[in-house]
Each structure stands twice: as C-alpha cells, then as structure tokens.
Amino acid sequence: MLPVSFDHGQDHVVIILAVNLFAAIKGIPLRGLDTTTLRKPGVRECQPDVSYYVGDNEALLRSADRVQAIPSSTGIVNLDQNPAPNLVIEVAKTSLLDDIGTKRALYEELGVAEYWVVDVQNTQILAYAIAEQGSQRIQVMIETHSEILVNRLGQLVSEGKISPDEINIVLFEPSDKLGGVTIRNSQFNSDGYLLNWPLGFFEMELV
C-alpha cells in the first residue's frame, strides 16, 4: 500500500464523518468500507478511499443484506461473489486527473452505481452516476448551516473558479402559519455575494 499523507488522511476522516452523520440524521441504512480492496477477476483490482453499501430502497437493502454475510475475516471483497458498493468516494488533491479518468472508467467496469471525487484543491465534489453505457455528471445537494462553507463558495465565485449559474441555494424559513415553511431561492452575483439573503442568519463576507 502506498504511503498516505497527513492531509489526505485528515480529509478522508472528514468525508467519512460527514457521510455517516448525514445517513444517521436521515435514517439511511449503510455500511461503509475504509480503503478496502475490491477485486473482480479479469479486471484490475482497486482500493477506493471510501466505499458504501447504501440501503435506501428495497433493492439496495437486499445488497446490504448480502454484505452482512461477508465474513469479518475477509481480506479482499470478491465482486464475483458479492455486489459492488453503491457508492465509491476518492479524495483527490494531486490525483484529480487519474480519479476522474482512469479510476472512473474502472469503477464503471466494476458496476459501482455512484462515484464521487472530492476535489480538495477547488473545494468541490464531482459526482457521477454510472450506468451500462458509461457515466454522467450529476448534481450534488448539500444541506448546511455553515457560514464557512457558504462564504467559501462565494469566494470561489468571486475568483472565477465557479460560475454563479452552477450554484443554487434554497432557503427554508418558518412562515406565519403554524408549522408552515416558506421556500425561496438565493444566488451569488458575479462578485460572490448572495442576493435575497435573509437578514439575521449570518453576515456574508468574503474571506
């Protein structure tokens, strides 16, 4: 196994924590594998940073049940005997081109349903849905109350690294009606500042 840097290990742990926390809050059953080797005879084996068997519908739950039957002493997951993970995640800092190229093609061949590349340098997630004819980019939805995350997105817009048209922010606010919710949209302008932002939520500033 190749040496892993401190930064990569730290980013790796953050991703695992975020996915597990989101699944726990939403009640989504899953089983995660950390840098576990996946092997399919006739295809190059791989060792993704993180992979998950997700059980959010009946078909995936059956896959998750099959994972439960894998003995704990198993060293390598044989994909001829077990299903491929539903989700594979790679953390990319210096390996971005390889992750979105060679590795994406490999995971297509292994039958992974969804593949995420966490682009650390540009603070973005490149997500792909994989089907029989290859893979295509999909949108990623993030639920957050983080001032740091929103300000960072604004900074990337102001630097021209992300187009304002690529980000859509949906605000959910209590309404005057009992138990009601008002939904409205906000968007960054070209300078990286949010338009139609609610007063009192937090102050927008570019860091």
TASULSUL-V724538 format. One record per residue. N is the residue number from 1. RES is the residue in one letter. PHI is phi in radians with two decimals (NA if undefined). OMEGA is omega in degrees with one decimal (none if undefined). BURIAL is 1 if it has 9 or more other ideal C-beta (glycine too) atoms within 8 Angstrom, else 0. Layout:
# TASULSUL-V724538
n:res:phi:omega:burial
N:RES:PHI:OMEGA:BURIAL
N:RES:PHI:OMEGA:BURIAL
This chain:
# TASULSUL-V724538
n:res:phi:omega:burial
1:M:NA:-178.3:0
2:L:-1.22:177.6:0
3:P:-1.06:-179.6:0
4:V:-2.03:-176.7:0
5:S:-1.31:177.1:0
6:F:-1.03:-178.4:0
7:D:-1.07:-179.6:0
8:H:-1.11:179.1:1
9:G:-1.08:179.6:1
10:Q:-1.16:177.8:0
11:D:-1.10:179.5:1
12:H:-1.02:-179.0:1
13:V:-1.12:178.8:0
14:V:-1.07:179.9:0
15:I:-1.10:179.2:1
16:I:-1.06:179.8:1
17:L:-1.08:-177.5:0
18:A:-1.12:-179.1:0
19:V:-1.15:-179.3:1
20:N:-1.15:179.4:1
21:L:-1.14:179.3:0
22:F:-1.06:-179.5:1
23:A:-1.11:179.7:1
24:A:-1.15:-179.7:0
25:I:-1.14:-177.2:0
26:K:-1.53:179.6:0
27:G:1.22:-179.7:0
28:I:-1.66:179.2:1
29:P:-1.25:177.1:1
30:L:-2.68:174.1:1
31:R:-2.35:-174.4:1
32:G:-1.77:175.8:1
33:L:-2.17:-177.1:1
34:D:-1.84:179.8:0
35:T:0.75:179.5:0
36:T:-1.70:-178.8:1
37:T:-1.32:175.5:1
38:L:-1.94:-176.5:1
39:R:-2.33:172.8:1
40:K:-2.24:-178.1:1
41:P:-0.90:-178.6:0
42:G:1.59:179.5:0
43:V:-2.21:179.8:0
44:R:-1.04:177.9:0
45:E:-1.31:-176.7:1
46:C:-2.51:-179.6:1
47:Q:-2.44:-178.0:0
48:P:-1.09:178.8:1
49:D:-0.99:179.9:1
50:V:-2.51:173.6:1
51:S:-2.48:-175.5:1
52:Y:-2.36:164.8:1
53:Y:-1.73:-173.5:1
54:V:-1.85:-178.2:1
55:G:-2.09:-178.6:1
56:D:-1.77:169.8:0
57:N:-2.66:-171.7:0
58:E:-1.05:-178.0:0
59:A:-1.12:-178.7:0
60:L:-1.25:177.1:1
61:L:-1.11:176.9:1
62:R:-1.11:176.7:0
63:S:-1.10:180.0:1
64:A:-1.08:178.4:1
65:D:-1.09:179.0:0
66:R:-1.17:178.1:1
67:V:-1.13:-179.8:1
68:Q:-1.02:-177.5:0
69:A:-1.45:178.4:0
70:I:-1.20:-178.7:1
71:P:-1.03:-178.8:0
72:S:-1.13:-179.3:0
73:S:-1.48:-178.6:0
74:T:-1.12:179.6:0
75:G:-1.57:-178.0:0
76:I:-2.25:179.9:0
77:V:-1.49:179.2:1
78:N:-1.49:-175.5:1
79:L:-1.38:170.0:1
80:D:-1.43:-179.2:0
81:Q:-1.89:-177.4:0
82:N:-2.37:-179.8:0
83:P:-1.22:173.6:1
84:A:-1.25:175.4:1
85:P:-0.99:176.8:1
86:N:-1.28:-176.6:1
87:L:-2.36:174.4:1
88:V:-2.14:-178.6:1
89:I:-2.21:172.9:1
90:E:-2.04:176.5:1
91:V:-1.69:-172.9:1
92:A:-1.99:171.7:1
93:K:-2.12:176.8:1
94:T:-1.92:-173.5:0
95:S:-1.95:-171.7:0
96:L:-1.01:-177.1:1
97:L:-1.08:178.2:0
98:D:-1.17:-177.2:0
99:D:-1.19:-178.6:1
100:I:-1.56:179.4:1
101:G:-1.94:-175.3:0
102:T:-1.04:-176.9:0
103:K:-1.20:178.7:1
104:R:-1.08:177.9:1
105:A:-1.11:179.0:0
106:L:-1.14:-179.0:1
107:Y:-1.19:172.8:1
108:E:-1.05:-177.7:1
109:E:-1.19:-179.8:0
110:L:-1.39:176.7:1
111:G:1.55:175.7:0
112:V:-1.20:-175.6:1
113:A:-1.38:-176.2:0
114:E:-2.52:-174.7:1
115:Y:-2.32:178.1:1
116:W:-2.00:170.5:1
117:V:-2.02:178.0:1
118:V:-1.53:-179.4:1
119:D:-1.45:-174.0:1
120:V:-1.15:-175.7:1
121:Q:-1.11:-176.4:0
122:N:-1.82:177.6:0
123:T:0.86:178.2:0
124:Q:-2.59:175.5:0
125:I:-1.99:174.2:0
126:L:-1.69:-174.4:1
127:A:-1.94:-178.2:1
128:Y:-2.25:170.3:1
129:A:-1.64:-174.7:1
130:I:-1.86:178.4:1
131:A:-2.24:-175.7:0
132:E:-1.09:-176.9:0
133:Q:-1.62:-179.8:0
134:G:2.17:-178.0:0
135:S:-2.49:177.3:1
136:Q:-2.48:178.9:0
137:R:-1.12:175.7:0
138:I:-2.22:179.2:0
139:Q:-1.41:177.4:0
140:V:-1.97:178.2:0
141:M:-1.88:-179.0:0
142:I:-2.09:174.8:0
143:E:-1.69:-174.4:0
144:T:-2.63:168.6:0
145:H:-2.11:-173.6:0
146:S:-1.49:174.9:0
147:E:-1.12:-178.7:0
148:I:-1.10:-178.8:0
149:L:-1.12:-179.0:1
150:V:-1.12:178.1:1
151:N:-1.10:179.2:1
152:R:-1.15:177.0:1
153:L:-1.09:177.6:1
154:G:-1.07:179.4:1
155:Q:-1.14:179.3:1
156:L:-1.12:176.5:1
157:V:-1.16:-178.2:1
158:S:-1.11:179.9:1
159:E:-1.51:179.1:0
160:G:1.38:-179.2:0
161:K:-1.46:176.2:0
162:I:-2.33:175.9:1
163:S:-1.41:176.5:0
164:P:-0.99:-179.1:1
165:D:-1.24:-179.1:0
166:E:-1.53:-177.0:0
167:I:-2.14:174.7:1
168:N:-2.25:-178.6:0
169:I:-1.87:-179.9:1
170:V:-1.89:-178.3:0
171:L:-1.82:176.3:1
172:F:-1.96:-175.8:0
173:E:-2.21:176.7:1
174:P:-1.08:177.7:0
175:S:-1.80:179.8:0
176:D:-1.19:179.2:0
177:K:-1.32:-178.1:0
178:L:-1.05:178.7:0
179:G:1.31:-177.6:0
180:G:-1.44:-179.8:0
181:V:-2.34:174.7:0
182:T:-1.76:-178.5:0
183:I:-1.98:175.2:0
184:R:-2.55:-175.5:0
185:N:-1.79:171.5:0
186:S:-2.31:-178.5:1
187:Q:-2.56:176.3:1
188:F:-1.34:168.9:1
189:N:-1.54:-175.0:1
190:S:-1.17:178.0:0
191:D:-1.55:177.7:0
192:G:1.56:177.9:1
193:Y:-1.81:-178.7:1
194:L:-1.38:175.5:1
195:L:-1.71:177.1:0
196:N:1.05:-177.0:0
197:W:-1.55:-177.2:0
198:P:-1.21:177.3:0
199:L:-1.16:175.6:0
200:G:1.59:179.1:0
201:F:-1.26:162.3:0
202:F:-2.91:-176.2:0
203:E:-1.44:178.6:0
204:M:-1.37:174.0:1
205:E:-2.64:178.2:0
206:L:-1.58:-176.2:1
207:V:-1.60:none:0
